[in-house]
Amino acid sequence: MSDGLSGYGSASGGFPAVRPRRLRTTPAMRRMVAEHTLRPADLVLPAFVREGITEPVAISSMPGVVQHTLDSLRKAAADAAAAGVSGIMLFGVPEVKDAVGSAGTDPDGILQRALRAVRAEVGDDLVVMADTCLDEFTDHGHCGVLDARGRVDNDATLARYAEMAVAQAEAGAHMLGPSGMMDGQVGVIRAALDAAGYHDVSQLAYTAKYASAFYGPFREAVNSSLRGDRKTYQQDPANGREALRELALDLAEGADAVMVKPGMPYLDVLARVAEAVDVPVAAYQISGEYAMVEAAAERGWIERERAIDETLMAFKRAGADVILTYWATEAARRLAG
């Protein structure tokens, strides 16, 4: 009768000769054999800046996150740089919206002013990124221009993205994040940047951005005017293989780095993308993921810092080189300490 260990490294007496626990015995041992390491430089801080306010405004569904003034944004950027964070992704919240998102391309619009302010504060110490999308600026809340039937017009939207990209580059963005999921957006933006002489401004393509239920707090953060949903342009959560098709298109159009969004619900997609490319891969830990951890921690149901760090390590393990997270500065300080 077999003891269940025969042929599997069993020592005399039936006890196991192979004991993986030997490599878990002390903190030093665990550090030595760790397969993945999280660094402050892996992190990017998403930040919101709102026009027409004189003090930061708390976002109720995202405890600890605010809509910044230009001054408080400058401080947040400086703090992130001091903590070793590598980048900051800016989202603008205008006072006035219209059907075509005019504030998004206005040289004096809130996002362009924010880009100039952050560059003046940190220079090249952070990679200053801009969300290249119209949803914060349109009165209907969609990521593009609507046609006569109320549908998002892909190609009319591309023309607006080209204008927006040049405006953001002129304002000082190092990297653009086209997040609208319009077909051809990366190629159109690349052509517009190159034609305007901004050959060094790069793109972090939102390659796989899903029509997720986890964006709710973000919509509060940007004072969203969304009517309807974004299922005709963001990806269906049922589809994983489709992300590889989007990936091939973005790379062919000149994407410098690629991203999967949301993060935790799509770790399988992140892993597939990371295995398929030789460009940097990012994951965006979005507002709903942040809010869930904060809410559970506030109720004492989980250990907050351990949970944060575990989620960030999950992205690294799945293949992310870069992680966008609202905990970026906090986590970077903890890692450095």
ZAMARGU-4260 file (C-alpha; in steps of 0.2 Angstrom, whole numbers, plus 5000, padded with zeros to 4 digits):
<rodrens>
0) 5000/5000/5000 | 5007/5017/4995 | 5011/5030/5008 | 5007/5044/4994 | 5025/5050/4995
5) 5034/5036/4985 | 5044/5043/4970 | 5042/5061/4976 | 5058/5065/4985 | 5053/5055/5001
10) 5066/5052/5014 | 5067/5037/5025 | 5053/5035/5036 | 5040/5042/5024 | 5044/5061/5028
15) 5047/5073/5014 | 5064/5076/5008 | 5058/5091/4997 | 5052/5105/5009 | 5047/5121/5000
20) 5045/5129/5018 | 5064/5129/5020 | 5064/5144/5009 | 5051/5153/5020 | 5059/5152/5037
25) 5064/5170/5040 | 5061/5187/5032 | 5079/5188/5025 | 5076/5171/5017 | 5060/5176/5010
30) 5068/5193/5003 | 5082/5183/4995 | 5071/5171/4985 | 5057/5183/4981 | 5053/5182/4962
35) 5046/5199/4961 | 5051/5216/4968 | 5040/5232/4969 | 5050/5248/4968 | 5044/5266/4970
40) 5049/5269/4952 | 5036/5256/4946 | 5022/5268/4952 | 5012/5282/4944 | 5000/5294/4953
45) 4984/5298/4944 | 4978/5315/4950 | 4963/5326/4947 | 4963/5345/4945 | 4947/5355/4945
50) 4944/5372/4938 | 4936/5386/4949 | 4940/5380/4966 | 4951/5388/4979 | 4954/5373/4991
55) 4955/5354/4987 | 4938/5346/4986 | 4937/5328/4994 | 4930/5314/4984 | 4918/5305/4995
60) 4919/5288/4987 | 4938/5289/4987 | 4944/5293/5004 | 4961/5302/5004 | 4959/5307/4986
65) 4954/5325/4981 | 4951/5336/4966 | 4966/5348/4967 | 4968/5366/4964 | 4983/5371/4954
70) 4993/5375/4969 | 4989/5358/4978 | 4992/5349/4963 | 5010/5356/4962 | 5013/5350/4980
75) 5006/5333/4976 | 5018/5332/4961 | 5033/5337/4971 | 5028/5325/4985 | 5027/5311/4973
80) 5044/5315/4965 | 5052/5316/4982 | 5045/5299/4986 | 5053/5291/4971 | 5037/5289/4961
85) 5041/5289/4942 | 5025/5298/4935 | 5009/5308/4937 | 4994/5306/4926 | 4983/5321/4925
90) 4964/5322/4923 | 4956/5339/4921 | 4939/5344/4928 | 4932/5360/4919 | 4919/5372/4924
95) 4911/5373/4907 | 4907/5358/4896 | 4900/5357/4878 | 4896/5344/4865 | 4913/5343/4858
100) 4924/5345/4874 | 4931/5362/4869 | 4940/5364/4886 | 4950/5349/4882 | 4959/5358/4868
105) 4959/5375/4874 | 4977/5381/4877 | 4970/5389/4893 | 4959/5374/4898 | 4962/5367/4915
110) 4971/5352/4910 | 4984/5362/4899 | 4986/5374/4914 | 4989/5359/4925 | 5002/5352/4914
115) 5012/5368/4913 | 5011/5370/4932 | 5017/5353/4936 | 5031/5354/4923 | 5036/5371/4931
120) 5036/5362/4948 | 5045/5346/4944 | 5053/5348/4927 | 5059/5331/4921 | 5059/5323/4939
125) 5042/5315/4935 | 5035/5308/4919 | 5021/5321/4917 | 5006/5312/4908 | 4990/5318/4902
130) 4973/5309/4899 | 4970/5311/4881 | 4951/5309/4881 | 4936/5320/4880 | 4924/5312/4893
135) 4929/5325/4907 | 4925/5339/4895 | 4909/5334/4886 | 4892/5339/4892 | 4886/5321/4887
140) 4900/5313/4896 | 4906/5302/4882 | 4924/5300/4876 | 4920/5307/4859 | 4909/5317/4847
145) 4892/5311/4845 | 4883/5310/4828 | 4865/5315/4823 | 4859/5298/4831 | 4868/5301/4847
150) 4881/5288/4844 | 4900/5291/4847 | 4907/5295/4830 | 4924/5287/4829 | 4932/5297/4815
155) 4926/5314/4820 | 4932/5310/4838 | 4950/5305/4831 | 4951/5323/4824 | 4947/5330/4841
160) 4960/5318/4849 | 4973/5325/4837 | 4970/5343/4842 | 4970/5338/4860 | 4986/5328/4859
165) 4995/5343/4851 | 4988/5355/4865 | 4994/5343/4878 | 5011/5342/4871 | 5013/5361/4869
170) 5008/5362/4887 | 5023/5351/4892 | 5016/5333/4893 | 5030/5320/4892 | 5018/5306/4888
175) 5000/5305/4882 | 4987/5292/4888 | 4974/5290/4874 | 4960/5282/4884 | 4944/5283/4873
180) 4946/5266/4864 | 4943/5274/4847 | 4949/5263/4833 | 4965/5271/4826 | 4968/5283/4840
185) 4986/5279/4843 | 4990/5281/4824 | 4981/5298/4822 | 4989/5305/4838 | 5006/5299/4833
190) 5004/5308/4816 | 4998/5324/4824 | 5012/5325/4836 | 5025/5321/4823 | 5018/5334/4811
195) 5019/5347/4825 | 5037/5343/4829 | 5033/5333/4845 | 5043/5318/4840 | 5049/5314/4858
200) 5031/5314/4866 | 5027/5296/4869 | 5010/5287/4871 | 5004/5275/4884 | 4991/5266/4874
205) 4975/5261/4884 | 4976/5245/4874 | 4963/5235/4884 | 4951/5246/4893 | 4935/5237/4898
210) 4917/5243/4901 | 4919/5240/4919 | 4907/5242/4934 | 4922/5248/4944 | 4923/5266/4937
215) 4910/5273/4948 | 4920/5283/4960 | 4930/5290/4945 | 4914/5298/4938 | 4912/5307/4955
220) 4931/5312/4954 | 4928/5320/4936 | 4911/5327/4939 | 4905/5315/4925 | 4890/5320/4914
225) 4889/5303/4907 | 4872/5298/4899 | 4870/5280/4894 | 4886/5268/4894 | 4902/5266/4885
230) 4899/5248/4879 | 4900/5252/4861 | 4918/5257/4862 | 4926/5250/4878 | 4929/5231/4878
235) 4917/5218/4884 | 4922/5210/4900 | 4918/5193/4893 | 4933/5195/4880 | 4951/5191/4883
240) 4957/5186/4866 | 4951/5203/4859 | 4963/5212/4869 | 4977/5204/4859 | 4969/5211/4843
245) 4969/5228/4851 | 4987/5226/4856 | 4993/5222/4839 | 4984/5237/4832 | 4991/5249/4845
250) 5009/5243/4842 | 5007/5244/4823 | 5001/5262/4826 | 5016/5267/4836 | 5012/5264/4854
255) 5027/5266/4865 | 5019/5257/4880 | 5003/5248/4883 | 4991/5247/4897 | 4977/5236/4904
260) 4963/5244/4914 | 4955/5240/4926 | 4968/5230/4935 | 4963/5217/4948 | 4948/5210/4938
265) 4959/5208/4922 | 4975/5200/4929 | 4973/5186/4916 | 4973/5199/4902 | 4988/5208/4909
270) 4998/5192/4909 | 4993/5188/4891 | 4998/5206/4886 | 5014/5205/4895 | 5019/5189/4888
275) 5016/5195/4870 | 5026/5211/4869 | 5043/5219/4871 | 5037/5236/4876 | 5033/5242/4894
280) 5017/5236/4901 | 5006/5246/4913 | 4991/5242/4924 | 4979/5254/4931 | 4972/5251/4948
285) 4956/5260/4946 | 4944/5270/4957 | 4933/5256/4962 | 4947/5245/4967 | 4954/5258/4978
290) 4937/5262/4985 | 4934/5244/4990 | 4950/5242/4999 | 4948/5258/5008 | 4930/5254/5013
295) 4934/5237/5019 | 4949/5243/5029 | 4939/5257/5037 | 4927/5244/5044 | 4941/5234/5051
300) 4938/5219/5039 | 4956/5219/5031 | 4973/5225/5035 | 4974/5241/5025 | 4993/5242/5021
305) 4995/5224/5018 | 4980/5223/5007 | 4987/5238/4997 | 5004/5230/4995 | 4997/5214/4990
310) 4987/5221/4976 | 5002/5230/4969 | 5012/5215/4970 | 4999/5205/4960 | 5001/5217/4946
315) 5020/5215/4946 | 5018/5196/4947 | 5006/5196/4932 | 5019/5206/4922 | 5016/5225/4924
320) 5031/5236/4923 | 5021/5251/4928 | 5007/5253/4940 | 4995/5268/4940 | 4988/5269/4958
325) 4980/5282/4969 | 4991/5275/4983 | 5007/5278/4973 | 5015/5291/4985 | 5010/5282/5001
330) 5016/5265/4994 | 5032/5273/4988 | 5036/5280/5005 | 5033/5264/5013 | 5044/5254/5000
335) 5058/5267/5003 | 5056/5266/5022
</rodrens>
